[in-house]
Amino acid sequence: MTKKQKKMLGRILVSFALLLGLSLWGGRIWLPVGIPFVSVSHVSETGQPAFSLAGWVPYLIPYFIIGWDVLWRAIRNIKNGQVFDENFLMAVATVGAFGCGEYREGVAVMLFYQVGELFQSVAVDRSRRSISDLMDIRPDYANVEQEGQLVQVDPEEVSVGDTILVKPGERIPLDGVVTEGSSTLDTAALTGESMPREVGEGRDVVSGCINLSGVLRIRVTKPFEDSTVSKILELVENSASKKAKAEHFITKFARYYTPAVVFAALALAFLPPLLGLGTFGMWIQRALIFLVVSCPCALVISIPLSFFGGIGGASRQGILVKGGNYLEALAQAGIVVFDKTGTLTQGRFAVTEAEAAAGSREELLELAALAEHFSTHPISRSIQEACPEADFSRVTQAEELPGRGVRAVVDGRTVLAGNGKLMKEFGVAVPEGGEPAGTVVYVAADGQYLGRLVVADQIKESAPQALRMLKAEGVGRTVMLTGDAPAVGQAVGKALGLDEVHAGLLPGDKVERVEQLLVQKRPGEQLVFVGDGINDAPVLSRADVGVAMGAMGSDAAIEAADVVLMDDDLTKLPVAVSIARKTLRIVRQNIVFALGVKFLVLILSAFGMANMWMAVFADVGVSVLAILNASRMLRKTKS
């Protein structure tokens, strides 16, 4: 608890003790005015509580202890032209209760109102702490060498190109490249992933990670204001300003609702007695109960608290949501569209098939790897990785033939490895067959066809599980858009069980396809596009919700997307949808529960069937229950 909250708790306890003491003594207390024992509760001939100076004076002590700040805020707001708020409602209701002779009830209403305020304050602080925990990624200093000594300077003072030193246990202050040393990094604050990452010379590192073991020298590549940690902090700090529709609804609702109930209470107090339907005292009492019930604080605080908690819970999983509006839209995800390369697949080639026409599969792989040894093409590297034990000293000549493949001399034999054009050029006949899901590399030696390899991008390990989890969350359609050949796209789509695959698309075609899907979506559905955030900015911007993944250190992702998954784990996407849906579920529960109870007690109070204690529950009790329900979003969500 903060100092202010502890002080409020002390006021609540003192006021409650005094109120309890007055009640237990049966309304008789010693007053220092020369009157030995004066009755606190006075009743008129009609049976209604009657006003009594000696009766209400003792109750002023606990009333002012607990309620002076509410009265002061009400007066100050009235002076500033802000009349209709919960302070005004509480002030009128409790002062009116004293005027009607209900001294104990007047103190109790203010007491329990402040209990609700304390609950609200603690809940909001917990929510802020869940966000501020993420803010701990901001580095305090950077170690820069000056005249042979390490000097700690503000990260904002370090320039691009400077070399900084990061010791074990320190947080990396700026984005850069490791120039010396090796270590493991804790990236949990950025990605939610507990597994440390290995780094060494030449590896890129981003700010916000904790260096766990070795000393690292890092050449700075970005100024602090453009660093990963700075962009993340800015994103999280601004997320609260982007309100969801439910939050806008509550703000607008309270603006009209509060003055409406004040005028309704005035009408309830004066119209029935003027029409001869009862006494003024009876109807004023009902109007006061009406005012207590009408306070909208249960909705005004619990709805934003739910969204704030949802954003905080997501951030602890390495999922950054740019605002409550995007969290609300993500909760209504009905169509999820994926880019392929770097999103569903690793963006890294590997040999998936080796079909030998002559000799063994191992001999085919070895010969192809030897022929590709001097090439730096990604496909060549993948073939070399498939046969790392090959003896490259056997290669005496090698030539790369652009757009076709390679030609090399291995053990005195001329080996060709490449596409159909290369084989045709050298008169090598290759068998015809179905188009495989990948890039085909034909291999021949001294004009004889030896077989073929198929090189393809690899599906991410997390992709199948992520898609199953999305279906379990109720996502209706999963779609993949790719610029790859149709055979490749269809193979990936079939392996993952996607509903639709659209292949051979240019970047502009992807936007056009998303436009078509937006037209097809059902009412209330939202379209989510998931990409790697580097070349998908147009589509990320056009979708209802743009999700960039694997974005640690990617400026394009953080700028273009509405939701950022900070690592390559695709299962974070259904976790984000789950958090969003839980948030919206709690928001709807609170709206229905709070309005339902309030309207019920409002009707009962108008007909004289509700007392002040029911009003206290309808206001404070409902507020506390709504806040506790909203606080469920602050619990750490399991990924």
Residue, then its C-alpha position, 0 to 999 in steps of 0.5 A: m500500500t502507498k502512504k496515501q492508501k494507508k492514511m485512508l485505511g486509518r481514517i476508515l478504521v477510526s470512523f468505523a470504530l466511532l460509528l460502531g461505538l455510537s451504535l453499540w451504546g444504543g444512541r446514548i453518549w456523553l456530550p461535553v455541553g453539560i448534558p449528562f446523557v442525550s439521546v442520539s436517535h429521535v423519532s417523530e410521532t409519525g415514526q420517522p426519524a426526526f432532526s435533533l441537534a443533540g442527536w446528529v452532533p456526535y455523528l459529525i465526528p466520524y462523518f468528517i473524519i471519513g468524508w471531508d475530502v469528498l465534501w471538499r471535492a464536491i464544493r471545488n468541482i461545483k466552483n469549477g462548473q463540474v457539478f455532476d459527479e460521484n462526489f456531488l452525489m455522495a455529498v447530497a445523499t449523506v447531508g440529506a440523510f442527516g437532514c432526515g434524521e438518518y445519522r448512522e446511515g449517512v455516516a455509513v454511506m460515506l464510510f462504505y463509499q470510501v472503502g470502495e474508493l480504497f479498493q479502486s485505488v489499490a486495484v489501479d496501483r496493481s495495474r500500474r505496477s504490472i505496466s511499470d514492471l515492464m518499464d524496468i527495461r529502461p537502462d540507467y547507464a552505459n559504460v563507455e571507455q574514456e582515457g582508458q577508464l570506464v565511465q558511466v554515462d546516460p544512454e542518451e549521451v552515447s553516439v552511434g558508432d561508440t563502443i560500450l562495455v556491458k558486464p555480467g548482470e547489467r542491462i544492455p543500454l543500446d542496440g548494437v553489434v557485438t565486437e568482442g566477447s560472448s555471453t548469454l542474454d536474458t530477453a524475458a522482459l522483451t519476449g516473455e521467453s525464459m530461455p537465454r539466448e547465446v550471442g557472440e562476435g558479429r551478432d546483433v543485440v538489442s537494448g533491454c536484455i540482461n547480460l548473464s555471463g561474459v563481458l561484451r563490447i558492443r558497437v552502438t548502431k542506433p541512438f537511444e531515442d530510436s532503440t528497441v527499448s525506447k520504442i517499446l516504452e513509448l508504445v506502452e506509455n501511449s497505450a492507455s490513450k487509445k480507448a476501446k469502444a466500451e470505454h468510450f461508451i462508459t465515458k459518454f454514458a456517465r456524462y448523461y447518466t449522472p445529471a439525469v439521475v440527479f434531476a430524476a431524484l429531484a422529481l422523486a422528492f417533490l412531485p409525489p408529495l405535491l400530488g398528495l401521494g405522501t409526505f415530503g420526508m418520505w419522498i426525500q428519503r427515497a430520493l436520497i436512496f435513489l442518489v446513492v444507488s445511481c453513482p456510476c463509479a462501478l463502471v467508470i473505474s472497472i471498465p478501464l481497469s479491465f483493459f489496462g489489466g489486459i494490456g499489462g497481462a499481455s506485456r508480461q508475455g512479450i505481447l505489446v498491445k498499442g491500446g484498448n481499442y486493439l485489444e477489443a478488436l483482437a477479441q473479435a478475431g474471426i479471420v486470421v491471415f498469415d504471411k508465409t515466410g518468416t511467419l509460418t515458416q522459418g525463412r531458412f532453407a533446408v533439403t527436404e527430399a533427396e531422390a537418387a537415380a543412380g547410386s545412393r542418397e548419401e552419395l547424391l547429397e555429398l556430390a551436390a554439397l561438394a559442387e555447391h561448396f564455393s557458392t554463397h546462395p541460400i540454397s547452396r548453403s542449405i545443401q552444404e549444411a545437409c552434408p557437413e562431413a564432406d571433404f571439400s579438398r576433393v573439389t579442384q574447380a568450381e564455377e557459378l552459373p547465374g540463374r542456373g546453378v554451379r559447375a565443379v570438378v570433383d575427383g576429376r569428374t565434371v559435376l553439375a548442380g542446378n535447375g532444368k535450364l542448366m541440365k538442358e544447356f549441357g544436354v542432360a535429360v531429366p525425368e518429368g514428374g509432378e511439381p514438388a513443394g520447393t526448389v528442385v536442384y538436379v545433379a549430374a556427373d560427366g553428362q549422366y543424370l544422378g538424381r535431384l534434391v528438393v530444397a524448401d523453407q521449413i515450417k516453424e515448430s510452433a505453427p501447427q500448435a498455434l493454429r490448433m489453439l486459434k481454432a480452439e479460441g473460435v477463429g473461423r477462418t485461417v488464410m495464408l498469403t504468399g509470393d511463393a509458387p502455388a505448389v509450395g504454398q499448397a504444401v505448407g497450407k496442407a501441412l498446417g491445415l489452413d482453410e485457404v491458401h493464396a500463392g504467387l502474390l506480389p505485395g500489392d496483390k496481398v493488399e487486394r486479397v485482404e480487401q476482398l477478405l474484409v468484404q467477406k467477413r461477418p458482422g462483428e468479426q475482425l480480420v487479423f493479419v500476421g506478418d514479420g513486420i519488415n515488408d508487410a507494412p501495407v497489409l498490417s495497416r489495412a487489416d482491422v488488427g495488424v500483428a507483427m511477430g519476431a519483432m525484437g529489434s524490428d523498427a518496421a514491426i513496432e511502427a506498422a503493427d497494432v499488436v507486436l509479438m516480441d519473439d518468433d513463438l507463434t503460439k503467442l498469437p492465440v495467447a493474445v486472443s485469449i487475453a483479449r477475449k477474457t478482458l472483453r468478457i469481464v468488461r461485459q460482465n461488469i456492465v451487465f452486473a452493475l447496470g442490472v443491480k443499480f436499475l433494480v434497486l433504483i426501481l425499488s427505491a422509487f417505490g419505497m421498497a429499498n432502504m439506505w443499506m440496499a443503496v450502499f450495496a448497490d453502489v459500494g458493493v457493486s463497485v467492489l465486486a466489479i473492481l475485484n472482477a476486473s482485477r482478475m486481468l492483473r493476474k499473470t497469464k500462463s502462456 
